[in-house]
């Protein structure tokens, strides 16, 4: 059980890379990469379908708690999901909703994975012309492309699993590390018990100072900021006065 818990905390892309290396290593040993391509395509297709099964159960809308401005404190504005919000003397709630993005890319992954499975099961493929024309570079390029396919599909399934039944709260950005074309942002948040947790996210563009955090209440170290979502986007519909004080977040019930 301890080993399984540790594996769940690993990023999905790390597990995907290890799986691809093992599968392609077996293909290289037996000089037959067709079973490797078929295996990765099958796992990718299952991951996509698994994500679509979970997607109807994902939290489509929620309310994030915004604490009131303390007495005597100066005015303070912050940016949340592209919207500027000012703190008020009373508690507020941000009515947010989640929408699906990158649908064409997902459909392309389905086409590639299903097409590869069809070729592997019903067609004979000869890699000799490709090997003679490009050497091992052609095979290595195909291996790299199918590894990216698997990482992409597993990322979709993992993200849908995170959004299925999450606990939501607001986290503050605490630091930023500049890269070549991105910023690595560090955020922290508090659970209802007052425990502090944190994580990392990347944002290509304008830096916000507040993020929506989705986390597993059983293991808050498993968390994801809304800026880390690749297939979903979070937007603020409206900001209103919070009617129940002291609660960090509450799902919207239609």
Phi and psi in degrees as a GROMACS rama.xvg file:
@    title "Ramachandran Plot"
@    xaxis  label "Phi"
@    yaxis  label "Psi"
@TYPE xy
-63.9749  -40.5148  UNK-2
-64.748  -40.906  UNK-3
-64.3873  -39.4953  UNK-4
-63.8294  -38.7469  UNK-5
-66.9204  -38.7228  UNK-6
-65.5257  -34.0995  UNK-7
-67.1629  -26.0292  UNK-8
-83.4213  -12.685  UNK-9
-73.2532  143.745  UNK-10
-60.7146  142.034  UNK-11
-60.6694  -33.6013  UNK-12
-67.3451  -30.4068  UNK-13
-67.3285  -43.1553  UNK-14
-65.271  -36.8037  UNK-15
-65.1413  -40.8089  UNK-16
-63.556  -44.1538  UNK-17
-61.8753  -42.6804  UNK-18
-63.1175  -44.0167  UNK-19
-63.1303  -42.0254  UNK-20
-61.0823  -43.1951  UNK-21
-66.1226  -43.4322  UNK-22
-65.9515  -45.3177  UNK-23
-72.4399  -26.7299  UNK-24
-65.7906  -41.1908  UNK-25
-63.8691  -40.9603  UNK-26
-62.4599  -37.6711  UNK-27
-68.296  -36.2236  UNK-28
-64.2312  -42.3179  UNK-29
-94.7139  3.89377  UNK-30
55.3332  37.0424  UNK-31
-145.145  104.93  UNK-32
-93.4052  -6.20893  UNK-33
-61.5013  -44.9746  UNK-34
-61.2317  -32.4195  UNK-35
-67.0458  -46.0965  UNK-36
-62.4829  -40.321  UNK-37
-65.5757  -40.3614  UNK-38
-64.5288  -46.9463  UNK-39
-65.314  -38.2072  UNK-40
-65.0996  -40.2332  UNK-41
-64.7727  -44.7411  UNK-42
-64.106  -39.6294  UNK-43
-63.7858  -43.3201  UNK-44
-65.2513  -40.9209  UNK-45
-63.0958  -40.5172  UNK-46
-63.1678  -41.4775  UNK-47
-63.9776  -46.8214  UNK-48
-63.7859  -38.002  UNK-49
-62.3277  -40.8045  UNK-50
-64.4278  -40.187  UNK-51
-69.0324  -29.3286  UNK-52
-68.3392  -39.0737  UNK-53
-78.0978  -24.0051  UNK-54
-58.3865  -41.8503  UNK-55
-62.1343  -20.4808  UNK-56
-93.8066  -1.79785  UNK-57
-68.8471  148.248  UNK-58
-68.4585  113.94  UNK-59
-85.1721  -26.6576  UNK-60
-150.851  154.313  UNK-61
-161.389  165.14  UNK-62
-115.312  126.134  UNK-63
-100.388  130.549  UNK-64
-75.0689  133.267  UNK-65
-118.219  116.192  UNK-66
-66.8146  156.458  UNK-67
-75.4166  160.529  UNK-68
-75.2614  129.494  UNK-69
-67.4524  149.864  UNK-70
-62.1272  131.709  UNK-71
83.403  -6.72679  UNK-72
-79.7187  147.645  UNK-73
-68.5509  160.033  UNK-74
-60.2054  141.626  UNK-75
-140.139  125.496  UNK-76
-113.475  147.919  UNK-77
-140.341  161.829  UNK-78
-105.69  127.758  UNK-79
-133.183  116.948  UNK-80
53.0384  43.2847  UNK-81
80.2144  8.71078  UNK-82
-124.215  136.006  UNK-83
-84.9125  127.463  UNK-84
-127.177  132.202  UNK-85
-102.623  136.975  UNK-86
-68.5655  143.628  UNK-87
-121.194  165.185  UNK-88
-63.1808  -14.223  UNK-89
-114.408  159.505  UNK-90
-70.8431  146.838  UNK-91
-127.71  167.257  UNK-92
-134.622  137.664  UNK-93
-97.5808  116.364  UNK-94
-81.8112  106.379  UNK-95
-112.855  157.511  UNK-96
-140.009  153.187  UNK-97
-112.03  133.562  UNK-98
-129.006  152.838  UNK-99
-82.1497  139.939  UNK-100
-130.971  174  UNK-101
56.8474  41.6482  UNK-102
-67.091  -43.0071  UNK-103
-58.2719  -38.3425  UNK-104
-64.9552  -38.9442  UNK-105
-65.5726  -41.3975  UNK-106
-65.3418  -35.7147  UNK-107
-64.3094  -40.6264  UNK-108
-63.2086  -39.5355  UNK-109
-62.4932  -42.9229  UNK-110
-63.4842  -44.8677  UNK-111
-65.6438  -46.5581  UNK-112
-65.4496  -45.5702  UNK-113
-66.9854  -39.031  UNK-114
-64.5508  -39.7581  UNK-115
-65.5228  -40.7136  UNK-116
-63.7851  -40.2243  UNK-117
-62.6204  -44.7363  UNK-118
-64.8485  -40.0922  UNK-119
-68.5649  -32.3103  UNK-120
-89.9371  -32.4178  UNK-121
-121.159  -5.25733  UNK-122
-126.827  153.363  UNK-123
-98.3693  129.017  UNK-124
-116.799  132.699  UNK-125
-113.685  117.049  UNK-126
-87.3803  2.29588  UNK-127
-61.7288  -47.0681  UNK-128
-59.9273  -40.0812  UNK-129
-65.6065  -40.6284  UNK-130
-67.2887  -38.6383  UNK-131
-69.5991  -34.8453  UNK-132
-77.9858  -37.4055  UNK-133
-120.633  -9.62446  UNK-134
72.1777  -152.643  UNK-135
-72.1761  -14.6157  UNK-136
-64.1136  -37.5229  UNK-137
-64.5751  -44.4007  UNK-138
-64.2157  -42.1701  UNK-139
-64.6136  -36.3113  UNK-140
-65.4055  -41.3956  UNK-141
-62.8628  -41.3427  UNK-142
-61.019  -41.2953  UNK-143
-64.995  -43.4591  UNK-144
-63.8335  -41.2308  UNK-145
-72.6463  -27.6351  UNK-146
-66.4684  -41.5122  UNK-147
-63.3192  -39.5364  UNK-148
-58.481  -45.9912  UNK-149
-64.7209  -43.8095  UNK-150
-61.8944  -40.5451  UNK-151
-63.9055  -46.1658  UNK-152
-69.1976  -40.9597  UNK-153
-66.0635  -33.3893  UNK-154
-63.5255  -38.3696  UNK-155
-63.2354  -46.4311  UNK-156
-64.9099  -41.7296  UNK-157
-64.1097  -40.1996  UNK-158
-67.1676  -40.995  UNK-159
-64.5667  -36.9278  UNK-160
-65.1438  -35.8027  UNK-161
-66.8955  -37.1634  UNK-162
-88.2653  0.999996  UNK-163
-67.2573  -56.9079  UNK-164
-139.843  66.2324  UNK-165
-89.619  163.788  UNK-166
-99.3378  133.236  UNK-167
-116.469  141.81  UNK-168
-153.546  179.818  UNK-169
-108.407  133.149  UNK-170
-118.147  147.483  UNK-171
-96.0244  137.608  UNK-172
-75.6508  129.695  UNK-173
-107.566  -26.1814  UNK-174
-159.809  164.351  UNK-175
-142.157  135.794  UNK-176
-115.854  123.138  UNK-177
-81.9143  136.296  UNK-178
-115.386  -162.89  UNK-179
-67.0458  -45.6338  UNK-180
-140.325  25.8368  UNK-181
-155.757  171.744  UNK-182
-125.917  132.527  UNK-183
-93.8691  115.947  UNK-184
-104.76  138.994  UNK-185
-106.037  131.715  UNK-186
-128.42  160.44  UNK-187
-138.639  152.57  UNK-188
-148.006  166.111  UNK-189
-120.491  140.71  UNK-190
-83.0033  167.418  UNK-191
-57.7535  -22.9114  UNK-192
-82.4904  -2.05807  UNK-193
89.1346  4.68583  UNK-194
-78.3967  142.616  UNK-195
-102.118  133.898  UNK-196
-134.53  170.761  UNK-197
-154.941  179.546  UNK-198
-171.547  -171.822  UNK-199
-126.654  152.27  UNK-200
-150.881  161.286  UNK-201
-119.714  141.945  UNK-202
-138.323  114.164  UNK-203
-87.5859  93.0717  UNK-204
142.026  -145.251  UNK-205
-68.8575  132.923  UNK-206
-83.235  129.521  UNK-207
-99.1778  158.288  UNK-208
-104.275  0.970394  UNK-209
-140.055  142.016  UNK-210
-130.964  153.555  UNK-211
-85.3022  129.203  UNK-212
-111.952  128.107  UNK-213
-105.042  125.353  UNK-214
-142.815  159.6  UNK-215
-86.0341  118.292  UNK-216
-62.8912  -23.5789  UNK-217
-78.14  -25.3823  UNK-218
-148.154  84.0754  UNK-219
-60.779  -14.0432  UNK-220
-65.5592  -22.261  UNK-221
-86.2944  92.8601  UNK-222
-138.755  164.631  UNK-223
-152.028  128.843  UNK-224
-81.476  155.215  UNK-225
-64.3319  -24.0095  UNK-226
-75.8042  -12.8822  UNK-227
-89.9822  -7.44075  UNK-228
-69.4078  127.603  UNK-229
-97.6837  -32.1991  UNK-230
-109.117  -0.0469318  UNK-231
-135.359  154.224  UNK-232
-129.677  147.953  UNK-233
-111.547  132.641  UNK-234
-132.208  149.018  UNK-235
-92.6416  121.196  UNK-236
-79.5803  -49.2411  UNK-237
-162.043  161.543  UNK-238
-117.459  130.904  UNK-239
-138.344  171.478  UNK-240
-72.2153  136.31  UNK-241
-80.5278  125.684  UNK-242
-85.721  -30.0468  UNK-243
-112.53  119.116  UNK-244
-87.7498  150.957  UNK-245
91.0344  -1.96348  UNK-246
-100.207  134.665  UNK-247
-74.0279  -32.6177  UNK-248
-166.042  154.096  UNK-249
-148.196  128.128  UNK-250
-65.4069  149.173  UNK-251
-79.1896  127.109  UNK-252
-107.431  118.076  UNK-253
